[in-house]
Amino acid sequence: MSAELLEARRPVVYFANNIGDSILTLPTLRALAEVFSTPLTLLCPRRAFDLCFHEINPHFVDITDMPPALGLSAHRPLDHDAIAAQVGAVDLLINAVPWNMPSNMFFQPLLERLAPTAAIGFLDDGGYNIVLPKDSGHCADLIFTLAQLFDPALRIDAYSHRVPIPPSVREKARSIRAMLPMGTKVLAVHADTGWTAKQWPITRFITVLDQFLARHPDYVVWVVGMGHEELNVGRERERVIPCLGLPLDLAIGLVERADLFLGIDSCMLHAADLARVPGVGLFGPTRSAAWGFRFGPHRHLDMPSTADITVADVVAALDELAGHHG
């Protein structure tokens, strides 16, 4: 049946999730765009399209007002009829959200209105012609089974290159890196999150940076993200450079230019992974086996709570990566 579905003239992919999930989904959409002979129509939030998915197709249908994965309220009710009218006729609808989240509840009315010839997804709720198994493993691999449904020979590594930020932004990140003295290396750090349970105490980040920088005099630190963490207050504060509040694509560009990465489960971690930047990931409520590094050199620190992760463990992991890959 998958061979017949490849003949679809109006294939549509639905995605409604957070930025980190859009980065994890990017390899799959790259592969799907390659296997179909006609362009994919994307149903996704503008932020995900602008950052990640614009390389798939310059045209998309914006569903920004759909409540995201964490169940936050929409700015206004989603107009399913208006979206269906924008999309038009659909012969194949692919739901790229494999988790049972609030955004998927809003998919069902769209499925009814679009009435595709065939639908593919991960949730066995009676609305799909093909339901893919949700095996345990990394989320990027789970989502990529959508592409392997059409071509089992596809391998995710071939599609897991960097986030497609604009060349002008990538050049700006390059120029910022070029301002550092010759021979200087960079540790990018991302500490902020809207999910309190994923946070690691800021005082421990500061202690880690003091110890790591004292042991590695050729390094400086770039602190990226949208938070207000003052990590440049320790003994080595002169070598800790705040880069907070930058546009997301520029922050990702800086992460890609770093030699090492340290951070919590976040979009920055996934961006570092696609860029093959060696990194240390801190995990508490989420599991690294599903949400951690998948492609680049890494060390994961998994504990029942991030508060259980020690400074000594983080410094040791950074030292090991710096020694092997720095």
C-alpha positions, 0 to 999 in steps of 0.5 A: 500500500505504501507504494500506491501512496507514493503516487499521491498528488496532494500529500499533506503533513501535519505537525503541531508541537514545540520547537525542540520537537520540530528539530527532531522531526526535520530529518523525517520531513527532509526524507519525505520530501525526497521520496514523494514526486510532488511537493508536500503541503505542511500544516504547522505553526509559523515558528516551526516553518520559519526555523526548520521546515521552510526548506521542505516547501516555501508554501505552508498553512499556518496553524499557530493558534493551535494549542501546543504540546504542553496544552497551553490555551490558544489565542483564539479558537482554531477555525478548522473550516478555514484551514481545510479551505486553505489546504484544499483537496487532500489524497494523503494526510500524514500526522507527524506527531507521535505522542498523545498530546493536546495538539493531536486532539485538535487534529481529529476535526481537521481529519474529518474536514479534509477527508483524505483518501488515506491517512497515516499516524501513530495513534490507533483511534480509528482515524488512520488507514495505516497506524505505525507502532510506537516502539521505544527508542529515540524520538527522532528514530520513532518519527523517522519510521514515517519515511521508512514506511515508504522506503525501508532503506532510508537511514536517518543519518543521511537527513540529520544535518544542521538546522537550515538557518538563513545564510546571513544569520549563519555568517553573523554567527561566524563573524561573532566567533571570528572576533575571539582570539586565535586558538580560543575554544567555545563552550555553549551553555543553555540553562533556561526552560519553561518546564521547572522540573527540567531546570538544574540549579543556577548555582551549580552551573556557575560552579561548573563553569568556574571549575571547567574554565580553570582547568581549560584556559583556552575556553570561553563560554557563550550562554544562550537562551531566552532566560535571564540566568546570570552565569557570569558571576563566578571566579571565571566570569570574565570568560563567560559571555552572556548571549541571552535574548538573541533571535532563535536562529542566531542563538542556534548559529552560535551553538553550531559554532561552539566546540562543546555544548552543555545544557538541559533537554531543549531545542538547543541540545537538539540543534547541537546534536544535528550540528555534531557539536559534542555535548553534555545533556542533563536529564531529570523528568525526561529520558535521554534515551528518547530525548537526548543526543542521537547523532553527535559525541555526547555524555548524558547524565540521567537522574530521577530529578535534575537536582540529583545531578552533581557538579562533579559529574558534569565537570567530569563529562565535560572534561572527557569530551574536551579531551576527546573532541576539543 
